[in-house]
Amino acid sequence: MFKGKGPSGFGYGSSAEDVTNGLDLAGRTILLTGSNSGIGNETLRVLAKRGSHVIAAARTVQKAQAACDAVVGETTAVACELSEPASVRACAAEVIALGRPLDAIICNAGIMALPKLNQQHGYEAQFFTNHIGHFILVTSLLDSLADKGRVVVVSSSAHNNAPPEGIQFDNLSGDREYSPWANYGQSKLANVLFANELAKRLAGTGKTANSLHPGVIHTNLSRSMNPIARAALSIGAPLVLKSVGEGAATQCYLAVNPSVEGISGKYFADCNESRPSSHGRDEAMAAKLWEVSEQIAAEVTA
Ligand SMILES: NC(=O)c1ccc[n+]([C@@H]2O[C@H](COP(=O)([O-])OP(=O)(O)OC[C@H]3O[C@@H](n4cnc5c(N)ncnc54)[C@H](OP(=O)(O)O)[C@@H]3O)[C@@H](O)[C@H]2O)c1
């Protein structure tokens, strides 16, 4: 693992505070999902501290409000249960009603490695929550994106663990086969492809979309892992994993750092451009995923 700094001047050990140091974000409005826990919670804290108005989404407004109450700065709590399209659309409507152009949308919320197949509206739950929920949210808010608005999609290096064929378009229910890690990988591959295809569609508008791997951080994300593996992770975390501040850095960098202006359709890790898997660079797969996601979004809303 390369722990030095890359061309951006930041690297593995840079924190969310580092990448926003000296920035005055007053007047900016940023929508963030998964604001009540882990790296999302740190993202909320740091962006609000730098002066941004953060619209903090969580599964319930109570969770979002508790997260907002714990930080200093201007925040608005909204409910957004990503596995329920009605909740996602209500969240989008609430954000639109605020009447403030969005300088960034950070698609951060996620679930990982559910031990058994879970389904939402007939689709495998990680794909539905991590990808379809964010797809509906972002596509409902495209008209609210500011002129240079940035969509930041939190993926993972685990997108490399997607099934050999990439997105299993003929098995999005998970009924034919299911593996906790391959299906998590598929959902994170969908995050990369979504950002890439969105970047293509936003080309020429000044608006951008990028995806990222935040690093490996001990958070509540491991809640579905077996207790022994979780305990080992917890003991080893300070030595081998990123801190929560370091984990939140790349998404904060992409959302607000001036050096990223105009950069779109890229995948980042450790606050520097990186290379996704070959599936993550597959334009045809990205285009097909967009088409299928639109169909699913329409179907689950009908
Ligand atoms: N931690 C890592 O090592 C790591 C590595 C690579 C990528 N990532 C990615 O980083 C992102 C943040 O993860 P984290 O590590 O900060 O995990 P975390 O502490 O578990 O936070 C995940 C957040 O997502 C929310 N969430 C889960 N399901 C949701 C749903 N159905 N609707 C709305 N919100 C939902 C959670 O809400 P509740 O608290 O209410 O469940 C929580 O706020 C995820 O996308 C993850 O895939 C993390």
The ligand as an SDF file (V2000), in Angstrom:
LIG
                    3D

 48 52  0  0  0  0  0  0  0  0999 V2000
  -15.7450    1.0960    5.7060 N   0  0  0  0  0  0  0  0  0  0  0  0
  -15.0300    0.6460    4.6850 C   0  0  0  0  0  0  0  0  0  0  0  0
  -13.9730    0.0170    4.8700 O   0  0  0  0  0  0  0  0  0  0  0  0
  -15.4740    0.9080    3.2780 C   0  0  0  0  0  0  0  0  0  0  0  0
  -14.6630    0.4400    2.2320 C   0  0  0  0  0  0  0  0  0  0  0  0
  -15.0570    0.6630    0.9270 C   0  0  0  0  0  0  0  0  0  0  0  0
  -16.2460    1.3270    0.6790 C   0  0  0  0  0  0  0  0  0  0  0  0
  -17.0270    1.7580    1.7070 N   0  0  0  0  0  0  0  0  0  0  0  0
  -18.2880    2.4380    1.3900 C   0  0  0  0  0  0  0  0  0  0  0  0
  -18.3850    3.6100    2.1690 O   0  0  0  0  0  0  0  0  0  0  0  0
  -19.7640    3.9440    2.3590 C   0  0  0  0  0  0  0  0  0  0  0  0
  -20.0030    4.3190    3.8130 C   0  0  0  0  0  0  0  0  0  0  0  0
  -19.7510    3.1860    4.6080 O   0  0  0  0  0  0  0  0  0  0  0  0
  -19.2880    3.2530    6.1250 P   0  0  0  0  0  0  0  0  0  0  0  0
  -18.0610    2.4380    6.2130 O   0  0  0  0  0  0  0  0  0  0  0  0
  -19.2970    4.6150    6.6720 O   0  0  0  0  0  0  0  0  0  0  0  0
  -20.4460    2.3540    6.7850 O   0  0  0  0  0  0  0  0  0  0  0  0
  -21.5250    2.6260    7.9330 P   0  0  0  0  0  0  0  0  0  0  0  0
  -20.8950    3.2140    9.1350 O   0  0  0  0  0  0  0  0  0  0  0  0
  -22.2530    1.3400    8.0810 O   0  0  0  0  0  0  0  0  0  0  0  0
  -22.4570    3.7140    7.2780 O   0  0  0  0  0  0  0  0  0  0  0  0
  -23.3360    3.3640    6.2630 C   0  0  0  0  0  0  0  0  0  0  0  0
  -24.4650    4.3670    6.2100 C   0  0  0  0  0  0  0  0  0  0  0  0
  -25.3840    3.9570    5.1900 O   0  0  0  0  0  0  0  0  0  0  0  0
  -26.6870    3.9930    5.7540 C   0  0  0  0  0  0  0  0  0  0  0  0
  -27.5970    3.0730    5.1210 N   0  0  0  0  0  0  0  0  0  0  0  0
  -27.5250    1.7360    5.0570 C   0  0  0  0  0  0  0  0  0  0  0  0
  -28.6060    1.2310    4.4450 N   0  0  0  0  0  0  0  0  0  0  0  0
  -29.3960    2.2850    4.1110 C   0  0  0  0  0  0  0  0  0  0  0  0
  -30.6530    2.4180    3.5000 C   0  0  0  0  0  0  0  0  0  0  0  0
  -31.3560    1.3500    3.1180 N   0  0  0  0  0  0  0  0  0  0  0  0
  -31.1620    3.6550    3.3260 N   0  0  0  0  0  0  0  0  0  0  0  0
  -30.4810    4.7450    3.7290 C   0  0  0  0  0  0  0  0  0  0  0  0
  -29.2900    4.6910    4.3390 N   0  0  0  0  0  0  0  0  0  0  0  0
  -28.7550    3.4650    4.5360 C   0  0  0  0  0  0  0  0  0  0  0  0
  -26.4710    3.6240    7.2110 C   0  0  0  0  0  0  0  0  0  0  0  0
  -27.6220    3.9380    7.9730 O   0  0  0  0  0  0  0  0  0  0  0  0
  -27.9510    3.1280    9.3440 P   0  0  0  0  0  0  0  0  0  0  0  0
  -26.8990    3.5170   10.3190 O   0  0  0  0  0  0  0  0  0  0  0  0
  -29.3170    3.5990    9.6960 O   0  0  0  0  0  0  0  0  0  0  0  0
  -27.9130    1.6750    8.9930 O   0  0  0  0  0  0  0  0  0  0  0  0
  -25.2580    4.4610    7.5140 C   0  0  0  0  0  0  0  0  0  0  0  0
  -25.6240    5.7940    7.7400 O   0  0  0  0  0  0  0  0  0  0  0  0
  -20.5630    2.7510    1.8510 C   0  0  0  0  0  0  0  0  0  0  0  0
  -21.0900    3.0350    0.5830 O   0  0  0  0  0  0  0  0  0  0  0  0
  -19.5210    1.6430    1.7430 C   0  0  0  0  0  0  0  0  0  0  0  0
  -19.8430    0.6870    0.7390 O   0  0  0  0  0  0  0  0  0  0  0  0
  -16.6650    1.5780    3.0010 C   0  0  0  0  0  0  0  0  0  0  0  0
  1  2  1  0
  2  3  2  0
  2  4  1  0
  4  5  1  0
  4 48  2  0
  5  6  2  0
  6  7  1  0
  7  8  2  0
  8  9  1  0
  8 48  1  0
  9 10  1  0
  9 46  1  0
 10 11  1  0
 11 12  1  0
 11 44  1  0
 12 13  1  0
 13 14  1  0
 14 15  2  0
 14 16  1  0
 14 17  1  0
 17 18  1  0
 18 19  2  0
 18 20  1  0
 18 21  1  0
 21 22  1  0
 22 23  1  0
 23 24  1  0
 23 42  1  0
 24 25  1  0
 25 26  1  0
 25 36  1  0
 26 27  1  0
 26 35  1  0
 27 28  2  0
 28 29  1  0
 29 30  1  0
 29 35  2  0
 30 31  1  0
 30 32  2  0
 32 33  1  0
 33 34  2  0
 34 35  1  0
 36 37  1  0
 36 42  1  0
 37 38  1  0
 38 39  2  0
 38 40  1  0
 38 41  1  0
 42 43  1  0
 44 45  1  0
 44 46  1  0
 46 47  1  0
M  CHG  2   8   1  16  -1
M  END
$$$$
